[in-house]
Amino acid sequence: MVSHIEQQIQARIARVRAEEERKRQQREELAAARTAGLAKRHVAKLRALAEKGRSLAPPIDLNNESLAASGAL
């Protein structure tokens, strides 16, 4: 026979496990939403840059004769 105290302990353990599972599921859902949102923002940024005729890479000037940050030529 299981005592009243043991039943309370088992019930408490079950509640904690259920809460941990709920939190884990919530973290997974938020991570998925965050990933999807980031991808959508990235696509929107690339689309906006393409409409302006720009890319993410900075322009390269092969005729740049300015000094490097170190002062070297």
Helices and strands as residue ranges (DSSP letters): H 4-51
